[in-house]
Amino acid sequence: MKRTKNILCSLLACLLVILAIPTAVSAAAKKPVCPKTQTLQYYRAYMGNSAQRSFGTGYIYIKNLSRNAKITNVKSSNKHYTAARAKGMNAIYVRETEKTQRDFKYDVKDGETTKLSFTVKQNGKSYRLSCKVTFKAHEQVFKTFKIGSKDLASLTKGYWCVNYKDLAKKGKAKIQIQTTKNYKIDSIQVVYRKGQKFTSKKVKNGSKISLKNLAFFSVDYHTTVRPKYYKKPSAGTYVYFYGGTVKSPLYESFQLNML
């Protein structure tokens, strides 16, 4: 009986050792990793009869980033940019420095780059990561953007907001919007102005809308291509897109200002 008990104890000890091996491998595999290179697309806006200056912003996603990880010692080869931990996301947020934000002469250039390096502190260890970022003007989202017979697709390229006042504000017009590959429309909204009162409503793609008193026309959409190491933001996380909030960085919008 005693011998049997010893054998069982030995077998149990062996089993614990075997089970511990995958754990050790798993722990080693949880080293944080980020892409070596990342392209971040930026939008422009045309407001008040002039183009607004733009900055290169966006996210670099980190695989195996702990929820409690700290991002420290951020270095950038481009003096105009820095980065910080994105709240509720497995990413750092690349943005302009406060000094650059106050520099009204600065405007991001297509193809501008920066190399970001930073330290990830998690689980009692520190890891030094780096990523070369290239800022590019945003690709074409809409293949067609028709209001009646007018196709405004060419006006939308690279912009999140455009002024357009050449549309006759009378009668009705059919809206026909088609996205390019890798984008899908989520909703379309029109806003009407009568005096100082604004009213909005959602409309269907392919339907007819009244042009009388039309003030704004907006389209919400999302990309179907996920960046490397992307994970859905935690519940309750607010992601900002040019003054508004979206449920994740995959979601964006375009606004046509007709006032």
C-alpha positions in Angstrom: 0.0 0.0 0.0 2.8 2.3 0.9 4.6 1.5 -2.3 1.5 2.2 -4.3 1.2 5.6 -2.6 4.8 6.5 -3.4 4.2 5.5 -7.1 1.1 7.8 -7.2 3.0 10.7 -5.7 5.8 10.2 -8.2 3.3 10.2 -11.1 1.6 13.3 -9.7 5.0 15.1 -9.5 5.8 14.2 -13.1 2.4 15.4 -14.2 3.0 18.8 -12.5 6.3 19.1 -14.2 4.8 18.3 -17.6 2.0 20.8 -17.0 4.5 23.5 -16.0 6.4 23.3 -19.3 3.6 24.8 -21.5 3.2 27.5 -18.9 6.8 28.5 -19.1 6.7 28.5 -22.9 3.5 30.6 -22.8 5.0 33.1 -20.4 8.0 33.4 -22.7 5.7 33.9 -25.7 4.0 36.9 -24.1 6.9 39.2 -24.8 5.3 42.4 -26.3 5.9 42.9 -30.0 5.0 45.8 -32.3 5.4 46.2 -36.1 8.8 47.2 -37.4 7.1 49.6 -39.8 3.7 51.2 -39.8 1.9 53.5 -42.3 -0.5 56.0 -40.7 -3.0 57.7 -43.0 -4.1 61.3 -42.3 -7.1 63.3 -43.4 -7.4 67.0 -44.3 -10.4 69.3 -44.0 -11.6 72.2 -46.1 -13.5 74.7 -43.9 -14.3 78.4 -44.2 -13.0 78.5 -47.8 -9.6 77.3 -46.8 -7.7 74.0 -46.2 -6.9 73.4 -42.6 -3.4 72.2 -41.6 -3.1 68.5 -40.7 -1.1 66.3 -38.4 -0.1 62.7 -38.7 -1.8 60.7 -36.0 -2.8 57.1 -35.4 -2.2 53.9 -33.5 0.7 51.4 -33.3 -0.7 48.1 -31.9 1.3 46.0 -29.6 0.9 42.2 -29.4 0.8 40.7 -25.9 0.5 44.1 -24.2 -0.6 43.7 -20.6 -3.7 45.7 -19.5 -1.5 47.2 -16.7 1.6 47.8 -18.9 3.3 51.2 -18.7 4.8 53.0 -21.7 7.8 55.1 -20.8 10.9 56.8 -22.3 9.3 57.6 -25.7 11.9 58.8 -28.2 11.1 60.2 -31.7 13.4 60.9 -34.6 11.0 63.6 -35.8 10.7 66.5 -33.4 7.1 67.1 -34.4 5.8 63.8 -33.0 5.5 61.8 -29.8 3.4 58.9 -28.5 1.7 57.6 -25.4 -0.3 54.6 -24.2 -3.8 54.6 -25.7 -6.3 54.1 -22.9 -8.4 50.9 -23.2 -6.4 49.7 -26.2 -3.4 47.5 -26.9 -1.6 50.4 -28.6 0.3 53.6 -28.4 -1.2 56.7 -29.9 1.0 58.7 -32.2 0.4 62.4 -32.2 1.9 65.8 -32.6 3.9 67.4 -29.7 2.3 70.3 -27.8 5.0 72.6 -29.3 4.1 71.5 -32.9 0.4 72.0 -32.1 1.1 75.6 -31.4 3.3 76.0 -34.5 0.8 77.2 -37.1 3.4 76.9 -39.9 3.7 73.1 -39.5 1.7 70.9 -41.8 2.3 67.2 -42.3 3.9 66.2 -45.6 2.9 63.1 -47.6 5.7 60.5 -47.0 7.0 62.2 -43.8 8.5 59.7 -41.4 9.5 59.2 -37.8 11.1 56.4 -35.9 9.5 55.9 -32.5 11.2 53.9 -29.7 9.7 53.2 -26.3 9.9 51.0 -23.2 7.1 48.7 -22.2 7.1 47.8 -18.5 4.9 44.8 -17.6 5.0 41.7 -15.4 8.1 43.0 -13.7 10.1 43.3 -16.9 11.1 46.0 -19.3 11.2 45.7 -23.1 12.5 48.2 -25.6 10.5 48.4 -28.8 10.7 50.5 -31.9 8.7 51.2 -35.1 9.3 53.3 -38.2 6.2 55.3 -39.0 5.4 56.8 -42.4 2.6 59.3 -42.8 0.5 59.1 -46.0 -2.4 61.2 -47.3 -5.5 59.1 -46.9 -6.5 56.8 -49.8 -9.7 57.2 -51.7 -12.7 55.9 -49.7 -15.6 56.6 -52.1 -15.7 55.2 -55.6 -18.8 57.2 -56.3 -20.5 59.9 -54.2 -23.5 61.0 -56.2 -26.2 63.5 -55.2 -28.5 63.6 -58.2 -26.3 63.8 -61.3 -23.3 65.3 -59.5 -20.5 62.9 -58.6 -18.4 64.4 -55.8 -16.1 61.4 -55.3 -13.0 63.3 -56.4 -13.7 66.0 -53.8 -13.7 63.5 -50.9 -10.3 62.0 -51.5 -8.1 62.6 -48.5 -10.7 64.7 -46.7 -13.0 64.1 -43.8 -14.8 67.5 -44.3 -15.4 69.5 -47.4 -17.4 72.7 -48.1 -19.7 72.4 -51.2 -22.1 75.1 -52.1 -22.7 74.5 -55.8 -25.8 72.2 -55.3 -29.1 73.8 -56.1 -31.2 73.8 -52.9 -34.5 72.8 -54.5 -36.4 69.6 -55.5 -35.2 66.1 -54.7 -32.2 64.1 -55.7 -31.2 60.4 -55.5 -28.1 59.6 -53.4 -25.8 56.9 -54.7 -22.6 56.2 -52.7 -20.2 53.3 -53.4 -17.0 52.7 -51.4 -13.7 51.5 -52.7 -12.3 48.1 -51.8 -11.9 47.5 -48.0 -14.5 50.0 -46.9 -18.2 49.6 -45.9 -20.9 52.2 -45.3 -22.5 52.1 -41.8 -25.0 55.0 -42.1 -25.9 58.1 -44.0 -27.3 61.2 -42.3 -28.7 64.5 -43.6 -29.1 67.7 -41.6 -31.6 70.4 -42.5 -31.5 74.0 -41.3 -34.5 76.3 -41.1 -33.6 79.6 -39.5 -31.6 78.7 -36.4 -33.2 75.2 -36.0 -31.4 72.1 -37.2 -33.0 68.7 -37.7 -31.3 65.5 -38.8 -32.4 62.1 -40.0 -30.8 58.9 -41.3 -31.5 58.0 -44.9 -30.9 54.9 -47.1 -28.3 54.7 -49.8 -30.2 54.8 -53.1 -33.1 56.8 -51.8 -34.2 60.3 -52.7 -33.7 63.2 -50.4 -35.1 66.7 -50.3 -32.4 69.4 -51.2 -34.4 72.3 -49.7 -32.6 73.7 -46.6 -30.0 70.9 -46.8 -27.1 72.0 -44.5 -24.9 68.9 -44.0 -24.6 65.5 -45.5 -22.5 62.9 -43.6 -21.5 59.3 -44.2 -20.2 56.9 -41.5 -18.1 54.0 -42.6 -15.5 51.6 -41.5 -12.5 49.7 -42.9 -12.6 45.9 -43.2 -8.8 45.7 -43.0 -7.4 45.4 -39.5 -4.0 46.8 -38.7 -1.3 44.3 -37.5 -1.9 43.2 -33.9 -5.2 45.1 -33.7 -7.6 44.2 -30.9 -11.0 45.6 -30.2 -10.9 48.4 -27.6 -12.2 47.7 -24.1 -15.8 48.4 -23.3 -16.4 52.1 -22.4 -13.3 53.3 -24.3 -13.8 56.5 -26.2 -12.0 56.8 -29.5 -12.0 60.3 -31.0 -12.3 61.2 -34.7 -12.0 64.9 -35.5 -14.2 66.2 -32.6 -16.6 63.2 -32.5 -16.4 59.7 -31.0 -16.4 56.4 -32.7 -16.4 52.8 -31.3 -13.0 51.9 -32.6 -10.2 53.4 -34.8 -11.6 51.3 -37.7 -14.6 53.6 -37.9 -14.6 57.1 -39.5 -16.9 59.6 -41.2 -17.1 62.1 -44.0 -19.0 65.3 -43.9 -20.2 67.6 -46.7 -20.9 71.1 -45.5 -23.5 72.9 -47.7 -24.0 76.0 -45.6 
